[in-house]
Amino acid sequence: MIPSDKTLTESGIAPSRTGRILLIACGALAREILDLKAANGWNHLDLTCLPAKYHLWPDKITQAVTETVTKHRADYDDIFIVYADCGTGGLLEARCKELGVQMIAGPHCYSFFEGNDAFAAREEFTAFYLTDFLVRQFDAFVWKPMGLDRHPDLRDMYFGNYEKLVYQAQTDDPALDEKAQDCARRLGLAYERRATGYGDLATALGKLR
């Protein structure tokens, strides 16, 4: 188990509390977190982000979070992990317990943006989700990594069992709406826009004091 005791410095002297909390977050959430910080005056929250591309390789997330907590633990009164499970199969939650840090609840960001309870109640098994970030980065995070730019014939293989694309809109941006509709068209899916705002992300961060 990785030690989580931070009550003493290396010199054996108890550090003074600064009131500062470090958020270790997925890079895909950076803009939303910064917007929430600014809107709510959460100046006690600092942010460091891990590469958003780790969602393509979720086996990298747990170790990267561990290393970042270890690096910054002595400098903060508390650390909060702004990742849900995100494909780690429960490994991230288990490691956070070992490290003595909390993380946002939910299976993934699509769930906590909509609100975990509301998302679970829908049981949408044929919906493909995009957030503001993924709409902006659709080519980089969906189209090209899946090879659809080179092999468009793969589209039906990947998305044949989906029925609709759900755009979970954190902001009201007509340009993003238009781009999200184009993403649905390219994938051959029906389109639905849901104004979720920041959902449980705002609630979780608002509790950090």
N, CA, C and O of each residue as an XYZ file, in Angstrom:
836
protein
N       0.850     -1.193      0.000
C       0.000      0.000      0.000
C       0.881      1.238      0.000
O       1.889      1.278      0.706
N       0.516      2.250     -0.783
C       1.268      3.496     -0.818
C       0.869      4.340      0.370
O      -0.323      4.568      0.575
N       1.835      4.824      1.177
C       1.479      5.586      2.371
C       0.762      6.867      2.006
O       1.129      7.544      1.046
N      -0.274      7.201      2.784
C      -1.044      8.406      2.510
C      -0.930      9.431      3.631
O      -1.562     10.486      3.557
N      -0.152      9.154      4.654
C      -0.029     10.075      5.777
C       0.751     11.306      5.352
O       1.890     11.194      4.899
N       0.150     12.476      5.494
C       0.834     13.715      5.133
C       0.806     14.697      6.301
O       0.836     15.911      6.101
N       0.750     14.170      7.506
C       0.663     15.047      8.666
C       2.005     15.624      9.063
O       2.052     16.608      9.801
N       3.111     15.032      8.591
C       4.434     15.526      8.934
C       5.247     15.754      7.669
O       5.082     15.045      6.677
N       6.117     16.737      7.712
C       7.064     16.934      6.630
C       8.238     16.004      6.863
O       8.268     15.282      7.860
N       9.217     16.009      5.949
C      10.388     15.144      6.104
C      11.181     15.509      7.355
O      11.873     14.665      7.925
N      11.078     16.774      7.783
C      11.807     17.198      8.973
C      11.103     16.794     10.257
O      11.634     17.006     11.347
N       9.902     16.208     10.141
C       9.155     15.807     11.317
C       8.287     16.903     11.886
O       7.687     16.727     12.947
N       8.205     18.056     11.188
C       7.410     19.186     11.661
C       6.081     19.199     10.920
O       6.046     19.054      9.698
N       5.012     19.369     11.639
C       3.696     19.411     11.011
C       3.599     20.643     10.111
O       3.875     21.753     10.567
N       3.214     20.474      8.842
C       3.120     21.612      7.944
C       1.907     22.473      8.266
O       0.897     21.973      8.763
N       2.007     23.769      7.982
C       0.869     24.653      8.190
C      -0.149     24.428      7.081
O       0.224     24.132      5.946
N      -1.425     24.567      7.402
C      -2.470     24.371      6.422
C      -2.618     25.634      5.579
O      -2.630     26.748      6.102
N      -2.727     25.444      4.304
C      -2.847     26.576      3.396
C      -4.269     26.741      2.878
O      -4.624     27.792      2.343
N      -5.080     25.703      3.038
C      -6.434     25.749      2.514
C      -6.518     25.431      1.035
O      -7.602     25.485      0.453
N      -5.401     25.102      0.421
C      -5.382     24.852     -1.015
C      -5.624     23.370     -1.312
O      -5.146     22.483     -0.604
N      -6.378     23.142     -2.378
C      -6.714     21.789     -2.817
C      -6.283     21.641     -4.263
O      -6.540     22.516     -5.090
N      -5.635     20.542     -4.559
C      -5.208     20.266     -5.931
C      -6.211     19.347     -6.614
O      -6.578     18.300     -6.082
N      -6.646     19.753     -7.793
C      -7.469     18.905     -8.644
C      -6.563     18.235     -9.671
O      -5.876     18.918    -10.431
N      -6.557     16.913     -9.698
C      -5.851     16.164    -10.733
C      -6.914     15.651    -11.687
O      -7.723     14.794    -11.330
N      -6.905     16.180    -12.898
C      -8.042     15.955    -13.785
C      -7.614     15.458    -15.150
O      -6.468     15.622    -15.569
N      -8.563     14.850    -15.825
C      -8.404     14.528    -17.241
C      -8.341     15.819    -18.040
O      -9.110     16.747    -17.790
N      -7.435     15.877    -18.990
C      -7.308     17.072    -19.809
C      -8.570     17.427    -20.568
O      -8.759     18.581    -20.952
N      -9.443     16.445    -20.790
C     -10.702     16.713    -21.488
C     -11.652     17.557    -20.654
O     -12.648     18.061    -21.173
N     -11.358     17.721    -19.360
C     -12.222     18.492    -18.465
C     -11.636     19.849    -18.107
O     -12.234     20.592    -17.329
N     -10.480     20.182    -18.661
C      -9.771     21.388    -18.241
C     -10.604     22.648    -18.427
O     -10.727     23.448    -17.499
N     -11.171     22.835    -19.599
C     -11.915     24.068    -19.865
C     -13.106     24.187    -18.929
O     -13.373     25.263    -18.394
N     -13.822     23.088    -18.727
C     -14.996     23.128    -17.863
C     -14.617     23.451    -16.421
O     -15.300     24.232    -15.758
N     -13.535     22.855    -15.939
C     -13.101     23.123    -14.558
C     -12.664     24.570    -14.406
O     -13.012     25.218    -13.419
N     -11.917     25.080    -15.355
C     -11.479     26.476    -15.287
C     -12.671     27.426    -15.344
O     -12.679     28.448    -14.658
N     -13.676     27.102    -16.152
C     -14.884     27.937    -16.208
C     -15.613     27.932    -14.867
O     -16.069     28.977    -14.403
N     -15.724     26.766    -14.248
C     -16.385     26.673    -12.953
C     -15.607     27.418    -11.871
O     -16.199     28.094    -11.029
N     -14.299     27.295    -11.895
C     -13.463     28.032    -10.931
C     -13.690     29.532    -11.050
O     -13.871     30.220    -10.046
N     -13.679     30.032    -12.270
C     -13.836     31.464    -12.496
C     -15.235     31.949    -12.108
O     -15.391     33.001    -11.489
N     -16.249     31.163    -12.484
C     -17.628     31.578    -12.228
C     -17.967     31.592    -10.741
O     -18.787     32.394    -10.294
N     -17.337     30.704     -9.976
C     -17.683     30.549     -8.565
C     -16.644     31.120     -7.608
O     -16.832     31.080     -6.392
N     -15.556     31.647     -8.145
C     -14.523     32.206     -7.278
C     -13.816     31.167     -6.435
O     -13.426     31.439     -5.300
N     -13.647     29.960     -6.997
C     -13.008     28.888     -6.246
C     -11.485     29.018     -6.353
O     -10.813     28.196     -6.976
N     -10.973     30.063     -5.735
C      -9.546     30.356     -5.853
C      -8.671     29.436     -5.009
O      -7.446     29.446     -5.135
N      -9.302     28.646     -4.153
C      -8.541     27.698     -3.328
C      -8.246     26.406     -4.077
O      -7.529     25.542     -3.573
N      -8.799     26.273     -5.279
C      -8.595     25.074     -6.073
C      -7.549     25.315     -7.145
O      -7.682     26.232     -7.955
N      -6.508     24.493     -7.150
C      -5.514     24.511     -8.220
C      -5.766     23.307     -9.127
O      -6.331     22.301     -8.700
N      -5.343     23.425    -10.365
C      -5.626     22.381    -11.349
C      -4.365     21.921    -12.056
O      -3.563     22.732    -12.520
N      -4.201     20.609    -12.132
C      -3.192     20.030    -13.017
C      -3.883     18.917    -13.803
O      -4.697     18.173    -13.256
N      -3.555     18.811    -15.077
C      -4.267     17.867    -15.940
C      -3.325     16.825    -16.523
O      -2.172     17.109    -16.846
N      -3.841     15.626    -16.648
C      -3.155     14.562    -17.361
C      -3.660     14.562    -18.801
O      -4.752     15.063    -19.069
N      -2.888     14.011    -19.727
C      -3.279     14.071    -21.135
C      -4.648     13.459    -21.399
O      -4.949     12.355    -20.946
N      -5.471     14.195    -22.138
C      -6.806     13.707    -22.479
C      -6.734     12.417    -23.286
O      -7.666     11.613    -23.247
N      -5.655     12.210    -24.007
C      -5.525     11.017    -24.853
C      -5.434      9.728    -24.039
O      -5.529      8.641    -24.607
N      -5.250      9.826    -22.712
C      -5.229      8.616    -21.899
C      -6.569      7.874    -21.971
O      -6.634      6.687    -21.651
N      -7.633      8.563    -22.388
C      -8.909      7.859    -22.537
C      -8.838      6.823    -23.653
O      -9.652      5.901    -23.703
N      -7.874      6.975    -24.541
C      -7.680      5.966    -25.575
C      -6.916      4.766    -25.029
O      -6.972      3.675    -25.596
N      -6.211      4.970    -23.936
C      -5.437      3.906    -23.277
C      -5.689      3.996    -21.770
O      -4.800      4.417    -21.030
N      -6.877      3.611    -21.297
C      -7.219      3.803    -19.885
C      -6.328      3.053    -18.913
O      -6.322      3.355    -17.719
N      -5.571      2.074    -19.408
C      -4.645      1.374    -18.514
C      -3.530      2.290    -18.026
O      -2.830      1.945    -17.074
N      -3.349      3.445    -18.651
C      -2.321      4.397    -18.226
C      -2.793      5.330    -17.113
O      -1.977      5.963    -16.443
N      -4.117      5.415    -16.914
C      -4.663      6.440    -16.025
C      -4.254      6.224    -14.572
O      -3.794      7.158    -13.915
N      -4.416      5.016    -14.069
C      -4.183      4.756    -12.644
C      -2.745      5.073    -12.248
O      -2.519      5.710    -11.219
N      -1.780      4.644    -13.037
C      -0.387      4.903    -12.710
C      -0.065      6.387    -12.803
O       0.669      6.920    -11.970
N      -0.607      7.050    -13.807
C      -0.352      8.484    -13.963
C      -0.929      9.269    -12.791
O      -0.296     10.204    -12.302
N      -2.111      8.901    -12.342
C      -2.704      9.557    -11.173
C      -1.851      9.304     -9.940
O      -1.605     10.222     -9.158
N      -1.400      8.076     -9.759
C      -0.550      7.733     -8.614
C       0.703      8.597     -8.582
O       1.048      9.156     -7.541
N       1.372      8.707     -9.699
C       2.608      9.492     -9.772
C       2.351     10.968     -9.491
O       3.166     11.632     -8.851
N       1.230     11.477     -9.964
C       0.929     12.896     -9.778
C       0.553     13.195     -8.334
O       0.946     14.228     -7.793
N      -0.204     12.301     -7.704
C      -0.506     12.471     -6.279
C       0.778     12.461     -5.465
O       0.977     13.320     -4.605
N       1.640     11.508     -5.727
C       2.900     11.398     -4.997
C       3.753     12.654     -5.166
O       4.378     13.119     -4.213
N       3.776     13.187     -6.357
C       4.578     14.377     -6.650
C       4.098     15.606     -5.890
O       4.913     16.414     -5.444
N       2.785     15.756     -5.737
C       2.235     17.010     -5.212
C       1.676     16.908     -3.796
O       1.246     17.915     -3.234
N       1.674     15.712     -3.210
C       0.990     15.528     -1.932
C       1.445     16.513     -0.854
O       0.610     17.070     -0.141
N       2.732     16.733     -0.727
C       3.250     17.558      0.364
C       2.901     19.038      0.220
O       3.011     19.796      1.183
N       2.488     19.445     -0.955
C       2.251     20.860     -1.207
C       0.806     21.300     -0.993
O       0.500     22.489     -1.085
N      -0.082     20.353     -0.708
C      -1.505     20.677     -0.614
C      -2.141     20.062      0.620
O      -1.706     19.023      1.118
N      -3.180     20.729      1.098
C      -3.948     20.180      2.211
C      -4.762     18.966      1.778
O      -5.001     18.047      2.562
N      -5.176     18.979      0.534
C      -5.974     17.852      0.044
C      -5.804     17.754     -1.475
O      -5.401     18.711     -2.136
N      -6.117     16.591     -2.000
C      -6.064     16.344     -3.443
C      -7.367     15.652     -3.838
O      -7.834     14.743     -3.153
N      -7.938     16.092     -4.941
C      -9.190     15.498     -5.437
C      -8.975     15.074     -6.876
O      -8.440     15.833     -7.684
N      -9.398     13.849     -7.196
C      -9.182     13.286     -8.521
C     -10.434     13.504     -9.374
O     -11.512     13.005     -9.053
N     -10.274     14.250    -10.453
C     -11.413     14.538    -11.332
C     -11.361     13.586    -12.529
O     -11.255     13.991    -13.687
N     -11.439     12.330    -12.192
C     -11.666     11.224    -13.120
C     -12.780     10.388    -12.524
O     -12.844     10.216    -11.307
N     -13.657      9.867    -13.365
C     -14.547      8.795    -12.929
C     -13.793      7.485    -13.176
O     -12.568      7.500    -13.294
N     -14.491      6.370    -13.255
C     -13.781      5.107    -13.500
C     -13.068      5.126    -14.846
O     -11.934      4.661    -14.960
N     -13.727      5.657    -15.852
C     -13.095      5.936    -17.155
C     -12.389      4.728    -17.770
O     -11.317      4.858    -18.361
N     -13.001      3.558    -17.624
C     -12.460      2.377    -18.269
C     -11.350      1.676    -17.517
O     -10.706      0.786    -18.071
N     -11.105      2.051    -16.264
C     -10.026      1.417    -15.504
C     -10.487      0.139    -14.798
O      -9.683     -0.531    -14.149
N     -11.754     -0.198    -14.917
C     -12.253     -1.424    -14.310
C     -12.157     -1.452    -12.798
O     -11.924     -2.508    -12.211
N     -12.335     -0.304    -12.159
C     -12.283     -0.227    -10.707
C     -10.891     -0.029    -10.140
O     -10.744      0.183     -8.937
N      -9.864     -0.092    -10.980
C      -8.486      0.037    -10.487
C      -8.199      1.434     -9.958
O      -7.489      1.592     -8.965
N      -8.751      2.453    -10.620
C      -8.496      3.820    -10.162
C      -9.133      4.061     -8.800
O      -8.511      4.660     -7.923
N     -10.359      3.603     -8.616
C     -11.018      3.772     -7.323
C     -10.241      3.074     -6.212
O     -10.075      3.625     -5.124
N      -9.767      1.864     -6.486
C      -8.994      1.133     -5.480
C      -7.699      1.858     -5.143
O      -7.308      1.925     -3.977
N      -7.037      2.396     -6.151
C      -5.786      3.104     -5.897
C      -6.024      4.403     -5.132
O      -5.228      4.769     -4.268
N      -7.113      5.098     -5.445
C      -7.413      6.330     -4.716
C      -7.639      6.040     -3.235
O      -7.237      6.829     -2.379
N      -8.279      4.917     -2.932
C      -8.467      4.529     -1.530
C      -7.126      4.270     -0.868
O      -6.920      4.659      0.282
N      -6.206      3.616     -1.578
C      -4.871      3.375     -1.035
C      -4.139      4.686     -0.784
O      -3.438      4.838      0.216
N      -4.311      5.626     -1.699
C      -3.621      6.906     -1.600
C      -4.268      7.852     -0.592
O      -3.660      8.840     -0.180
N      -5.498      7.546     -0.198
C      -6.198      8.414      0.736
C      -6.736      9.675      0.097
O      -6.820     10.716      0.747
N      -7.106      9.591     -1.188
C      -7.673     10.747     -1.869
C      -9.046     10.371     -2.423
O      -9.318      9.200     -2.685
N      -9.893     11.357     -2.597
C     -11.226     11.131     -3.129
C     -11.244     11.374     -4.631
O     -10.368     12.044     -5.179
N     -12.255     10.819     -5.285
C     -12.435     11.012     -6.717
C     -13.906     11.252     -7.003
O     -14.768     10.925     -6.187
N     -14.189     11.820     -8.157
C     -15.572     12.074     -8.522
C     -16.280     10.748     -8.802
O     -15.682      9.822     -9.350
N     -17.539     10.664     -8.428
C     -18.305      9.431     -8.593
C     -18.821      9.297    -10.019
O     -19.102     10.287    -10.694
N     -18.937      8.050    -10.460
C     -19.534      7.777    -11.754
C     -18.679      6.877    -12.613
O     -17.484      6.729    -12.358
N     -19.272      6.272    -13.628
C     -18.513      5.408    -14.519
C     -17.677      6.171    -15.535
O     -16.645      5.673    -15.983
N     -18.113      7.384    -15.908
C     -17.409      8.176    -16.912
C     -17.994      9.594    -16.927
O     -18.980      9.873    -16.245
N     -17.378     10.480    -17.707
C     -17.815     11.874    -17.693
C     -19.202     12.054    -18.295
O     -19.916     12.981    -17.914
N     -19.604     11.187    -19.230
C     -20.949     11.308    -19.792
C     -21.996     11.161    -18.691
O     -23.047     11.802    -18.729
N     -21.699     10.318    -17.719
C     -22.621     10.094    -16.618
C     -22.647     11.285    -15.672
O     -23.724     11.782    -15.344
N     -21.478     11.754    -15.223
C     -21.537     12.829    -14.230
C     -21.892     14.176    -14.834
O     -22.370     15.052    -14.114
N     -21.676     14.377    -16.135
C     -22.163     15.608    -16.748
C     -23.690     15.644    -16.757
O     -24.290     16.691    -16.515
N     -24.309     14.519    -17.031
C     -25.768     14.483    -17.043
C     -26.342     14.393    -15.639
O     -27.502     14.732    -15.404
N     -25.520     13.934    -14.715
C     -25.978     13.620    -13.366
C     -26.061     12.115    -13.264
O     -26.822     11.490    -14.003
N     -25.286     11.510    -12.354
C     -25.180     10.057    -12.322
C     -26.523      9.355    -12.177
O     -26.762      8.335    -12.824
N     -27.396      9.890    -11.338
C     -28.692      9.242    -11.132
C     -29.527      9.300    -12.405
O     -30.133      8.306    -12.805
N     -29.554     10.473    -13.039
C     -30.344     10.627    -14.266
C     -29.796      9.750    -15.380
O     -30.559      9.145    -16.134
N     -28.474      9.681    -15.483
C     -27.863      8.883    -16.535
C     -28.177      7.409    -16.349
O     -28.509      6.717    -17.312
N     -28.073      6.923    -15.116
C     -28.332      5.505    -14.846
C     -29.783      5.147    -15.133
O     -30.079      4.036    -15.573
N     -30.686      6.089    -14.885
C     -32.109      5.804    -15.075
C     -32.482      5.676    -16.552
O     -33.482      5.038    -16.882
N     -31.695      6.271    -17.436
C     -32.035      6.239    -18.857
C     -31.789      4.866    -19.490
O     -32.552      4.442    -20.358
N     -30.752      4.183    -19.073
C     -30.379      2.886    -19.650
C     -30.324      2.949    -21.177
O     -30.962      2.157    -21.871
N     -29.555      3.897    -21.676
C     -29.427      4.085    -23.120
C     -28.255      3.251    -23.640
O     -27.095      3.646    -23.520
N     -28.565      2.129    -24.198
C     -27.503      1.243    -24.664
C     -27.153      1.462    -26.134
O     -26.160      0.921    -26.621
N     -27.949      2.242    -26.832
C     -27.694      2.450    -28.260
C     -27.367      3.910    -28.570
O     -27.540      4.364    -29.701
N     -26.895      4.641    -27.558
C     -26.535      6.049    -27.743
C     -25.023      6.218    -27.688
O     -24.349      5.616    -26.852
N     -24.505      7.037    -28.579
C     -23.088      7.402    -28.594
C     -23.010      8.841    -28.124
O     -23.707      9.705    -28.656
N     -22.156      9.116    -27.117
C     -22.158     10.416    -26.460
C     -20.953     11.264    -26.853
O     -19.841     10.768    -27.034
N     -21.220     12.553    -26.975
C     -20.159     13.533    -27.136
C     -20.386     14.662    -26.136
O     -21.521     15.061    -25.876
N     -19.287     15.168    -25.583
C     -19.304     16.367    -24.748
C     -18.779     17.536    -25.575
O     -18.399     17.360    -26.733
N     -18.757     18.730    -24.983
C     -18.189     19.883    -25.689
C     -16.780     19.572    -26.188
O     -16.442     19.837    -27.342
N     -15.965     19.004    -25.296
C     -14.584     18.690    -25.661
C     -14.537     17.734    -26.843
O     -13.778     17.956    -27.786
N     -15.330     16.685    -26.805
C     -15.273     15.685    -27.865
C     -15.860     16.192    -29.176
O     -15.463     15.737    -30.249
N     -16.788     17.117    -29.102
C     -17.245     17.738    -30.342
C     -16.101     18.534    -30.970
O     -15.840     18.429    -32.168
N     -15.426     19.327    -30.144
C     -14.291     20.114    -30.661
C     -13.197     19.208    -31.228
O     -12.585     19.521    -32.249
N     -12.963     18.095    -30.560
C     -11.837     17.220    -30.902
C     -12.292     15.924    -31.573
O     -11.623     14.898    -31.454
N     -13.408     15.965    -32.264
C     -13.990     14.746    -32.834
C     -13.024     14.022    -33.761
O     -12.873     12.804    -33.672
N     -12.382     14.751    -34.635
C     -11.456     14.101    -35.565
C     -10.279     13.474    -34.839
O      -9.865     12.360    -35.163
N      -9.735     14.190    -33.850
C      -8.540     13.715    -33.150
C      -8.820     12.554    -32.205
O      -7.957     11.701    -32.000
N     -10.038     12.513    -31.619
C     -10.323     11.509    -30.590
C     -11.265     10.410    -31.049
O     -11.378      9.382    -30.382
N     -11.942     10.603    -32.171
C     -12.871      9.586    -32.650
C     -12.541      9.178    -34.078
O     -12.195      8.024    -34.331
N     -12.645     10.100    -34.995
C     -12.577      9.778    -36.409
C     -11.239      9.161    -36.817
O     -11.209      8.105    -37.450
N     -10.141      9.813    -36.459
C      -8.829      9.313    -36.880
C      -8.357      8.106    -36.076
O      -7.871      7.147    -36.676
N      -8.478      8.103    -34.729
C      -8.034      6.919    -33.989
C      -8.766      5.642    -34.383
O      -8.207      4.551    -34.280
N     -10.022      5.769    -34.837
C     -10.778      4.591    -35.249
C     -10.536      4.239    -36.712
O     -11.102      3.276    -37.231
N      -9.684      5.033    -37.377
C      -9.329      4.733    -38.756
C     -10.385      5.099    -39.778
O     -10.293      4.687    -40.934
N     -11.392      5.869    -39.370
C     -12.481      6.194    -40.282
C     -12.072      7.197    -41.357
O     -12.731      7.311    -42.390
N     -10.994      7.914    -41.112
C     -10.490      8.827    -42.144
C      -9.861      8.046    -43.293
O      -9.831      8.518    -44.429
N      -9.359      6.849    -42.992
C      -8.698      6.024    -44.005
C      -9.602      4.907    -44.528
O      -9.488      4.481    -45.677
N     -10.494      4.448    -43.663
C     -11.348      3.322    -44.029
C     -12.795      3.635    -43.638
O     -13.294      3.081    -42.659
N     -13.465      4.494    -44.369
C     -14.836      4.877    -44.002
C     -15.803      3.704    -43.989
O     -16.873      3.784    -43.384
N     -15.435      2.619    -44.652
C     -16.304      1.448    -44.667
C     -16.412      0.795    -43.287
O     -17.294     -0.031    -43.056
N     -15.511      1.168    -42.372
C     -15.566      0.616    -41.023
C     -16.680      1.233    -40.183
O     -17.007      0.724    -39.111
N     -17.261      2.325    -40.668
C     -18.253      3.035    -39.864
C     -19.394      2.129    -39.408
O     -19.759      2.127    -38.232
N     -19.952      1.366    -40.331
C     -21.098      0.524    -39.974
C     -20.692     -0.615    -39.041
O     -21.499     -1.092    -38.244
N     -19.441     -1.044    -39.146
C     -18.959     -2.085    -38.236
C     -18.888     -1.554    -36.804
O     -19.277     -2.233    -35.853
N     -18.380     -0.320    -36.673
C     -18.242      0.278    -35.344
C     -19.575      0.766    -34.778
O     -19.852      0.592    -33.591
N     -20.388      1.372    -35.624
C     -21.553      2.102    -35.131
C     -22.890      1.511    -35.584
O     -23.938      2.130    -35.401
N     -22.852      0.324    -36.169
C     -24.075     -0.272    -36.675
C     -25.116     -0.565    -35.616
O     -26.307     -0.611    -35.923
N     -24.693     -0.763    -34.374
C     -25.640     -1.057    -33.302
C     -26.085      0.183    -32.531
O     -26.918      0.096    -31.629
N     -25.526      1.333    -32.890
C     -25.968      2.591    -32.282
C     -27.154      3.150    -33.062
O     -27.286      2.916    -34.263
N     -28.006      3.883    -32.373
C     -29.159      4.496    -33.021
C     -29.070      6.014    -33.077
O     -29.585      6.632    -34.009
N     -28.422      6.618    -32.089
C     -28.364      8.080    -32.063
C     -27.076      8.568    -31.433
O     -26.432      7.861    -30.658
N     -26.718      9.782    -31.778
C     -25.619     10.498    -31.138
C     -26.238     11.521    -30.200
O     -27.061     12.335    -30.617
N     -25.844     11.480    -28.944
C     -26.326     12.433    -27.951
C     -25.212     13.420    -27.641
O     -24.156     13.043    -27.133
N     -25.457     14.674    -27.949
C     -24.506     15.733    -27.615
C     -24.897     16.307    -26.262
O     -25.926     16.970    -26.136
N     -24.072     16.051    -25.248
C     -24.283     16.604    -23.917
C     -23.606     17.969    -23.878
O     -22.387     18.061    -23.730
N     -24.387     19.010    -24.009
C     -23.833     20.358    -24.144
C     -23.582     20.987    -22.782
O     -24.510     21.182    -21.998
N     -22.322     21.301    -22.507
C     -21.996     22.020    -21.287
C     -22.262     23.513    -21.435
O     -22.530     24.199    -20.449
N     -22.191     24.009    -22.650
C     -22.372     25.432    -22.917
C     -23.372     25.617    -24.055
O     -23.712     24.668    -24.761
N     -23.830     26.843    -24.219
C     -24.756     27.172    -25.300
C     -23.947     27.827    -26.417
O     -23.718     29.037    -26.405
N     -23.522     27.020    -27.372
C     -22.636     27.481    -28.440
C     -23.176     26.974    -29.773
O     -23.032     25.791    -30.081
N     -23.795     27.846    -30.571
C     -24.370     27.413    -31.848
C     -23.352     26.741    -32.770
O     -23.700     25.827    -33.518
N     -22.095     27.191    -32.718
C     -21.075     26.588    -33.574
C     -20.824     25.136    -33.177
O     -20.649     24.276    -34.041
N     -20.807     24.860    -31.871
C     -20.636     23.480    -31.417
C     -21.866     22.642    -31.752
O     -21.744     21.469    -32.105
N     -23.047     23.241    -31.641
C     -24.265     22.516    -32.014
C     -24.185     22.060    -33.472
O     -24.493     20.914    -33.800
N     -23.768     22.977    -34.327
C     -23.671     22.654    -35.749
C     -22.647     21.558    -36.002
O     -22.869     20.651    -36.804
N     -21.522     21.659    -35.302
C     -20.484     20.646    -35.486
C     -20.938     19.284    -34.961
O     -20.626     18.253    -35.556
N     -21.668     19.279    -33.853
C     -22.165     18.025    -33.299
C     -23.153     17.362    -34.257
O     -23.145     16.142    -34.419
N     -23.998     18.165    -34.885
C     -24.923     17.611    -35.873
C     -24.160     16.993    -37.045
O     -24.563     15.962    -37.584
N     -23.063     17.628    -37.431
C     -22.242     17.082    -38.513
C     -21.591     15.764    -38.092
O     -21.462     14.846    -38.902
N     -21.179     15.673    -36.818
C     -20.610     14.416    -36.315
C     -21.639     13.296    -36.423
O     -21.311     12.182    -36.831
N     -22.880     13.594    -36.057
C     -23.940     12.587    -36.156
C     -24.153     12.161    -37.602
O     -24.330     10.978    -37.894
N     -24.134     13.132    -38.495
C     -24.315     12.815    -39.913
C     -23.198     11.915    -40.411
O     -23.451     10.948    -41.131
N     -21.974     12.223    -40.035
C     -20.831     11.429    -40.486
C     -20.887     10.000    -39.960
O     -20.407      9.071    -40.609
N     -21.475      9.834    -38.782
C     -21.578      8.495    -38.199
C     -22.854      7.788    -38.610
O     -23.054      6.622    -38.268
N     -23.719      8.474    -39.338
C     -24.960      7.861    -39.783
C     -25.960      7.644    -38.659
O     -26.724      6.680    -38.679
N     -25.955      8.553    -37.665
C     -26.814      8.385    -36.495
C     -27.808      9.533    -36.382
O     -27.549     10.637    -36.861
N     -28.942      9.269    -35.750
C     -29.879     10.329    -35.399
C     -29.193     11.253    -34.383
O     -28.237     10.859    -33.714
N     -29.694     12.476    -34.283
C     -29.034     13.483    -33.448
C     -29.954     13.953    -32.334
O     -31.136     14.216    -32.552
N     -29.385     14.054    -31.125
C     -30.109     14.631    -29.990
C     -29.156     15.523    -29.213
O     -28.045     15.122    -28.868
N     -29.607     16.732    -28.947
C     -28.826     17.654    -28.111
C     -29.453     17.708    -26.731
O     -30.662     17.897    -26.593
N     -28.607     17.539    -25.690
C     -29.055     17.615    -24.313
C     -28.253     18.693    -23.592
O     -27.029     18.598    -23.503
N     -28.919     19.697    -23.089
C     -28.233     20.758    -22.340
C     -28.025     20.277    -20.907
O     -28.899     20.443    -20.056
N     -26.882     19.691    -20.651
C     -26.610     19.131    -19.317
C     -25.933     20.134    -18.395
O     -26.010     19.998    -17.174
N     -25.270     21.143    -18.962
C     -24.431     21.976    -18.123
C     -23.285     21.138    -17.558
O     -22.761     20.245    -18.224
N     -22.908     21.443    -16.325
C     -21.760     20.766    -15.725
C     -22.156     19.619    -14.803
O     -21.291     18.898    -14.304
N     -23.457     19.443    -14.573
C     -23.945     18.287    -13.834
C     -23.280     18.085    -12.489
O     -23.075     19.034    -11.733
N     -22.942     16.824    -12.196
C     -22.344     16.474    -10.910
C     -20.918     16.982    -10.762
O     -20.382     16.998     -9.655
N     -20.294     17.398    -11.865
C     -18.953     17.987    -11.762
C     -19.016     19.250    -10.917
O     -18.194     19.439    -10.020
N     -19.987     20.118    -11.198
C     -20.122     21.353    -10.434
C     -20.441     21.057     -8.966
O     -19.908     21.703     -8.063
N     -21.314     20.075     -8.740
C     -21.693     19.724     -7.370
C     -20.497     19.207     -6.580
O     -20.279     19.610     -5.438
N     -19.724     18.312     -7.193
C     -18.572     17.720     -6.505
C     -17.521     18.770     -6.174
O     -16.996     18.791     -5.061
N     -17.212     19.632     -7.119
C     -16.189     20.656     -6.867
C     -16.667     21.684     -5.854
O     -15.874     22.221     -5.080
N     -17.965     21.954     -5.863
C     -18.503     22.937     -4.940
C     -18.415     22.499     -3.490
O     -18.476     23.335     -2.589
N     -18.273     21.204     -3.249
C     -18.175     20.676     -1.884
C     -16.757     20.707     -1.332
O     -16.548     20.431     -0.150
N     -15.788     21.036     -2.167
C     -14.390     20.976     -1.733
C     -14.037     22.247     -0.987
O     -14.012     23.335     -1.563
N     -13.771     22.101      0.276
C     -13.421     23.257      1.118
C     -12.195     22.940      1.975
O     -11.748     23.785      2.750
